[in-house]
Amino acid sequence: MLRDGRPVTSGHVHPTRDDPVVAALSESVGGPVGERAGRHPWWTPARVLLALTAVCFAIGMQQKGNCFADTWQDGQARYSHMCYSDLPYLYTGRGFAELNWPYTGDEQVRNRYPDVMEYPVGISYWAWGTAWVTHWLNGSPDLSPRYQQPVDKLSASDTIKHEIRLFVVVNALGLALVALLATWFLAGVNRRRPWDAAAFAVSPALALTGLVNWDLLAAAMVAGALWAWAKDRPVLTGALIGLGAATKLYPLFLLGGLLVICLRDRRGPDFLRVAVAAAGAWVLANLPALVTGPEQWRVFWTFNSDRGADLGSIWLVIQQAKDTSAHPFAFAAHTVNLWSWVFFGAWCIGVLLLGMFAPRTPRFAQLGFLILAGFLLVNKVYSPQYVLWLLPLAALARPRWRDQIVWQAGEIFYFASVWWYLGGYLDPGGGGDVGFYWLAIVVRMAAELYLVVLVARDVWRPERDPVREPAPPQVTMTRSNAVAV
């Protein structure tokens, strides 16, 4: 059996025989793997991918080294060296240095720390848990002297500086394990194509953004949901989607992709199991926060609702380019919310129609990627680490290195530009708007749309999908026998 002139076997699909870019690069080490190539008894594809992930994440840790050395105290180095991270600032700014429960309603704590964690509960729990680990590794110091210091002075203490660095290390090691788990999940989605996970494992986007915030937690849940669905475990799929939505809301959008698949394949009961499990997991995850601090729990929802056009969004480009400060109601938060949801709703309808009328049932990763890409294209903010939202889906939706490189190049260009923009390095010498930053946003969106077009084409023309086996021959029954067409 041939696909694009290449043999298809029941074993692993090797990238040097499947991907043109990898095949070309392999010429420097002897060419594509041969049919008689042996296998190492221990270095399986999954183990190689885990090792590559570890190296990639270690490079990401090293990239943050300059900021780590001065505990993120240099306000400009974090931008000039592109090593910014939310973790050290939230450790002192949200009360973790004093081991405060993120959702406490205690009046003294709230007076001292009026800013509540503006993230879903999964991230808050993780940050609180790693703060406890940090204190334990630091000898469980007495916290009473800290209560006497103003919060804005805490990070100036040498003791707290050491603790902040330790907190970042604890989180870095924890997130490295999460990245390894995500790679393992992705490698197991398609038994014939474990190497497709390499686009995640060695991604420069993973190295650069893995420690900016805790978004990698939700990305691992998405990878787990892809794996569970491939293993025909709808309840586990739903549970992972629910836990992912309790960590970052976007995994909830994966239900749309599963709905299309279940409608096409007449798997209504499976979708119901997924939806019920997702709802149950989300409720259970949110329950501790909702019970102990309902007002603090609502901060995430109000914060995002009241947020206007922000970094990385096309709305910010339009707002700055049109100078809507002269028309303050033109781009109010409500206006951006309304139109972004209108555009996203229209996008979802388009994905639904594409999925329902495609010649073959689309793959879960393809539909998930298309839906989430639409959300990020019209969302009112695009933080640099949001690339992690797409990364597991993109790796499996379009496992071609040329296309992954084009897309991630756009993301890296934006990653550098946003820090230089915040540091003031892109400001025009004569004053005025920062047009280069607008260009970076447009380039990122264009690179994302490039991958969207290719994935949508693969859905509409399954024979172009590198993952697909050739469609089985149609069989026409005659009076005497069955004839393959």
C-alpha positions in Angstrom: 0.0 0.0 0.0 1.4 3.4 -0.9 0.7 6.9 0.4 2.3 9.7 -1.7 4.6 7.2 -3.2 5.9 5.9 0.2 5.3 2.5 1.7 2.9 2.4 4.6 3.6 -0.4 7.1 1.9 -1.5 10.3 4.9 -0.4 12.4 5.9 3.1 13.4 5.9 5.7 10.7 9.5 7.1 10.8 9.8 10.8 10.2 12.8 10.4 7.9 10.6 8.4 5.6 7.4 10.5 6.1 8.4 14.1 6.5 10.2 15.9 3.6 12.1 18.3 6.0 13.3 15.5 8.3 14.2 13.4 5.3 16.3 16.2 3.8 18.1 16.8 7.1 18.7 13.1 7.5 21.0 13.1 4.4 23.8 14.6 6.6 23.7 11.5 8.8 23.3 8.8 6.1 19.8 9.4 4.8 16.4 8.1 5.8 16.1 5.0 8.0 16.2 1.8 5.9 13.8 -1.1 5.9 16.3 -3.3 7.7 17.2 -0.8 10.4 17.4 -2.3 13.8 15.8 -1.0 17.0 17.4 -0.2 20.2 16.0 -2.4 23.0 15.6 0.5 25.4 15.4 3.7 23.4 11.8 3.5 22.2 10.3 6.5 20.5 8.5 7.5 23.6 11.7 7.5 25.7 13.5 9.5 23.0 10.7 12.0 23.0 10.8 12.3 26.8 14.5 12.9 26.7 14.1 15.6 24.0 11.4 17.2 26.1 13.7 17.3 29.1 16.5 18.9 27.1 14.1 21.4 25.6 12.7 22.4 29.0 16.2 22.7 30.5 17.1 25.1 27.7 14.0 27.1 28.7 15.1 27.2 32.3 18.5 28.4 31.2 16.9 31.1 29.1 15.4 32.6 32.3 18.8 32.5 34.1 19.6 36.2 33.8 16.4 37.2 35.6 16.7 34.3 38.1 20.2 35.5 39.1 18.8 38.9 40.3 15.4 37.5 41.4 13.6 39.5 38.7 14.6 42.8 40.4 16.0 44.4 37.3 12.9 46.0 35.7 14.6 46.3 32.2 16.5 43.0 32.1 13.3 41.0 32.2 12.4 42.7 28.9 15.7 43.1 27.2 16.7 39.4 27.9 13.1 38.3 27.4 13.1 36.3 30.7 10.0 37.7 32.3 7.9 35.4 34.4 4.7 36.0 36.5 5.8 33.5 39.1 8.2 35.6 41.3 5.8 38.6 41.4 2.7 36.6 42.3 4.6 34.8 45.1 4.8 38.0 47.1 1.9 39.9 45.5 -0.8 37.3 46.1 0.3 36.3 49.7 2.0 33.0 49.0 5.1 34.2 50.8 2.8 34.0 53.9 1.1 30.8 52.8 -2.3 32.4 52.5 -5.1 30.3 51.0 -5.9 32.1 47.7 -9.6 32.1 48.4 -9.6 33.1 52.0 -12.1 35.8 53.0 -10.3 36.7 56.1 -10.5 40.5 56.5 -6.9 41.0 57.7 -5.6 39.0 54.8 -7.7 40.8 52.2 -6.7 44.2 53.6 -3.1 43.2 53.3 -3.5 41.5 49.9 -6.5 43.1 48.2 -5.4 41.5 44.8 -6.9 38.0 44.5 -5.5 35.4 42.1 -7.0 36.3 38.7 -6.7 32.8 37.4 -9.0 29.7 37.5 -8.8 27.5 40.5 -6.4 24.9 39.1 -3.6 27.4 38.8 -4.3 28.9 42.2 -4.2 25.4 43.8 -0.9 24.6 42.1 0.7 27.9 43.1 -0.5 27.5 46.7 0.8 23.9 46.8 4.2 24.8 45.4 4.4 27.6 48.0 4.0 25.1 50.8 6.7 22.9 49.2 8.9 26.0 48.9 8.5 26.8 52.6 9.2 23.2 53.6 12.4 23.1 51.5 13.4 26.4 53.1 13.2 24.9 56.6 9.6 26.1 57.3 10.6 29.6 58.5 8.7 31.6 61.1 6.2 33.8 59.2 5.4 36.2 62.0 8.2 38.7 61.2 6.8 39.0 57.7 3.5 40.2 58.9 5.2 43.3 60.3 6.6 44.3 56.9 4.7 46.2 54.1 3.9 43.8 51.3 5.7 46.0 48.7 8.9 45.7 50.8 8.9 41.9 51.2 10.7 41.1 48.0 13.6 43.4 49.1 14.6 41.0 51.9 17.4 38.6 51.1 15.5 35.8 52.8 12.5 36.4 50.6 14.6 36.7 47.5 16.1 33.3 48.2 12.6 31.9 48.8 11.3 33.5 45.5 14.1 31.8 43.6 13.3 28.5 45.3 9.6 28.9 44.5 10.5 29.3 40.8 12.8 26.2 40.9 10.0 24.1 42.5 7.6 25.3 39.9 10.1 24.8 37.1 10.7 21.2 38.1 7.0 20.5 38.5 6.2 22.0 35.2 9.0 20.0 33.6 7.3 16.9 34.8 4.0 18.2 33.4 5.7 18.7 30.0 7.0 15.2 30.1 3.5 13.9 30.9 2.1 15.9 28.0 4.7 14.4 25.6 3.9 10.9 26.8 0.2 11.5 26.2 0.8 12.9 22.7 3.1 10.1 21.7 0.4 7.6 22.6 -2.4 9.1 20.6 -1.5 7.3 17.4 0.4 4.1 17.9 1.8 4.3 14.4 2.9 7.9 14.7 4.5 8.5 18.1 7.1 10.8 16.5 4.4 13.4 15.7 4.8 14.4 19.4 8.3 15.7 18.6 6.8 19.0 17.4 5.7 19.5 21.0 8.8 18.0 22.6 11.4 20.1 20.9 9.3 23.2 20.4 11.1 26.5 20.8 7.8 27.9 22.0 7.7 25.4 24.8 11.2 26.4 25.9 10.6 30.1 25.7 7.1 30.3 27.3 6.9 27.2 29.6 7.8 29.3 32.7 6.1 32.6 31.9 3.0 31.4 33.8 1.2 28.1 34.6 -0.5 27.6 31.2 1.4 24.4 30.7 -0.9 22.7 33.2 -3.9 23.1 31.0 -1.9 22.2 27.9 -1.1 18.8 29.5 -4.8 18.3 30.3 -5.6 18.8 26.6 -2.9 16.4 25.6 -4.4 13.9 28.1 -7.8 14.4 26.6 -6.5 13.7 23.1 -4.9 10.5 24.4 -8.0 9.4 26.3 -10.3 9.9 23.3 -7.9 7.9 21.1 -8.1 5.1 23.7 -11.9 5.2 23.5 -12.3 6.4 27.1 -15.0 9.1 26.9 -15.4 9.5 30.7 -11.7 10.0 31.2 -11.7 12.4 28.2 -14.4 14.5 29.8 -12.8 14.4 33.2 -9.5 15.8 31.7 -11.4 18.4 29.8 -13.2 19.5 33.0 -10.0 19.7 35.0 -8.4 21.6 32.1 -11.2 24.1 32.1 -10.8 24.5 35.8 -7.2 25.4 35.1 -7.6 27.5 32.0 -11.1 27.9 30.5 -10.2 27.1 26.9 -10.2 23.3 27.1 -14.0 23.6 27.3 -13.9 24.5 23.6 -12.8 20.9 22.8 -16.3 19.8 23.5 -17.3 21.4 20.2 -14.9 19.3 18.3 -16.2 16.1 20.0 -19.7 17.1 19.2 -19.0 17.2 15.5 -17.3 13.8 15.7 -20.1 12.2 17.7 -22.8 13.6 15.4 -21.0 12.2 12.3 -20.3 8.8 13.8 -23.6 8.6 15.7 -22.0 8.4 19.1 -24.4 10.4 21.1 -24.1 8.4 24.3 -20.3 8.9 24.2 -20.7 12.7 23.9 -23.1 12.6 26.8 -20.6 10.8 28.9 -17.8 13.3 28.0 -20.0 16.3 28.7 -21.3 14.9 32.1 -17.7 13.9 33.2 -16.4 17.3 32.1 -19.1 19.2 34.1 -18.6 16.9 37.1 -14.8 17.3 37.1 -15.1 21.1 36.8 -17.6 21.4 39.6 -15.5 19.2 41.9 -12.4 21.2 41.2 -14.1 24.5 41.8 -15.9 23.4 45.0 -13.2 24.1 47.6 -12.7 27.6 46.3 -16.4 28.3 45.9 -17.1 27.1 49.5 -14.3 28.9 51.2 -14.4 32.1 49.3 -17.2 32.7 46.8 -16.4 36.4 46.4 -12.7 35.6 45.7 -13.7 32.8 43.3 -15.7 35.3 41.2 -12.7 37.5 40.7 -11.5 35.5 37.7 -14.8 36.0 36.0 -15.2 39.7 36.7 -11.5 40.4 35.8 -11.9 38.9 32.4 -15.2 40.4 31.7 -14.0 43.9 32.6 -10.8 43.6 30.7 -10.5 45.8 27.6 -8.4 45.3 24.5 -5.0 44.1 25.7 -1.6 42.9 24.6 -1.3 40.9 21.4 -4.9 41.3 20.2 -6.1 42.7 16.9 -8.4 44.9 19.0 -5.4 46.6 20.5 -4.0 47.3 17.0 -7.2 48.8 15.8 -7.6 50.8 19.0 -4.2 52.3 18.9 -4.2 52.8 15.1 -7.6 54.6 15.2 -6.8 56.5 18.4 -10.1 55.6 20.0 -9.2 57.6 23.1 -11.1 60.4 21.4 -14.2 58.0 21.4 -14.0 56.3 24.8 -17.1 54.2 24.2 -16.1 52.9 20.9 -13.8 50.2 22.4 -15.2 49.7 25.9 -14.7 46.3 27.4 -18.4 45.4 26.7 -17.9 46.3 23.0 -14.8 44.1 22.6 -16.5 41.3 24.5 -19.6 41.4 22.3 -17.8 41.5 18.9 -15.1 39.0 19.9 -17.9 36.5 20.8 -19.8 37.3 17.7 -16.8 36.6 15.5 -15.9 33.5 17.5 -19.5 32.2 17.2 -19.4 32.7 13.5 -16.0 30.9 13.4 -17.5 27.9 15.3 -20.4 27.6 12.9 -17.9 27.5 10.1 -15.9 24.7 11.8 -19.2 22.9 12.4 -20.1 23.0 8.8 -16.6 22.1 7.6 -16.6 19.1 10.0 -20.1 17.9 9.1 -19.7 18.1 5.3 -16.1 16.8 5.1 -15.7 13.6 3.2 -14.5 11.8 6.3 -14.9 12.4 10.0 -12.2 14.9 11.0 -9.7 14.0 13.7 -10.2 15.3 17.2 -6.9 17.3 17.1 -7.9 19.0 13.9 -11.2 20.2 15.1 -9.8 21.2 18.5 -7.1 23.2 16.8 -9.4 25.0 14.4 -11.8 26.0 17.2 -9.2 27.2 19.6 -7.2 29.1 16.8 -10.4 31.0 16.0 -10.8 31.9 19.7 -7.2 33.2 19.9 -7.4 35.1 16.7 -10.3 37.3 17.9 -9.7 37.2 21.7 -9.1 40.6 23.4 -5.7 39.5 24.7 -2.9 37.2 23.6 -0.2 36.7 26.2 3.0 35.2 24.9 2.4 31.9 26.7 -0.9 31.3 25.0 1.0 29.6 22.2 1.1 26.6 24.7 -2.7 26.4 24.3 -2.3 25.5 20.6 0.9 23.5 20.8 -0.4 20.0 21.6 -3.3 20.3 19.2 -1.1 21.8 16.4 1.5 19.0 16.8 -1.0 16.4 16.0 -3.3 18.4 13.7 -0.6 19.1 11.1 2.5 16.9 11.8 4.7 18.5 9.1 7.9 20.2 10.2 7.8 22.8 7.4 4.4 24.0 8.6 5.3 23.8 12.3 8.4 25.9 11.7 6.5 28.6 9.8 3.8 28.8 12.5 6.3 28.8 15.4 8.5 31.3 13.7 5.6 33.8 13.8 5.1 33.0 17.5 8.7 33.5 18.3 8.8 36.8 16.5 5.8 38.0 18.5 7.4 36.7 21.7 10.5 38.8 21.2 8.5 41.8 20.1 6.1 41.9 23.0 8.9 42.1 25.6 10.8 44.8 23.6 7.5 46.7 23.3 6.9 46.5 27.1 10.5 47.6 27.7 10.1 50.6 25.4 12.7 49.4 22.9 10.4 49.7 20.0 9.3 53.3 20.7 9.9 55.5 17.6 12.6 58.1 18.1 10.2 60.9 17.2 7.4 59.7 19.3 4.1 58.3 18.1 2.6 54.8 17.8 4.7 51.6 18.0 4.0 50.3 14.5 6.5 47.5 14.7 4.6 45.9 17.6 1.4 46.1 15.4 3.4 44.3 12.7 4.4 41.6 15.2 0.8 41.0 16.1 -0.2 40.8 12.4 2.7 38.4 11.6 1.7 36.1 14.5 -1.9 36.0 13.3 -0.8 35.4 9.7 1.3 32.5 10.8 -1.6 31.0 12.8 -3.9 31.5 9.9 -1.4 29.7 7.6 -1.7 26.6 9.8 -5.4 27.0 10.1 -5.7 26.9 6.3 -3.6 23.8 6.0 -5.6 22.0 8.7 -8.9 23.0 7.2 -7.7 21.8 3.8 -6.7 18.4 5.3 -10.2 18.1 6.8 -11.8 18.9 3.4 -9.4 16.8 1.4 -8.5 13.9 3.7 -6.1 12.5 1.1 -3.8 15.5 1.9 -3.8 14.7 5.6 -0.4 13.1 6.4 -1.9 11.2 9.3 -4.7 9.5 7.3 -4.6 6.0 6.0 -5.9 5.8 2.4 -9.7 5.5 2.4 -10.9 1.9 2.2 -12.1 0.9 -1.2 -15.8 1.2 -1.8 -17.5 -2.1 -2.4 -20.3 -2.5 -4.9 -22.4 -5.6 -4.6 -23.5 -7.4 -7.7 -25.6 -10.5 -8.2 -22.5 -12.7 -8.3 -19.9 -11.1 -6.1 -18.5 -7.9 -4.5 -16.4 -5.7 -6.8 -14.0 -3.2 -5.2 -14.2 0.2 -6.8 
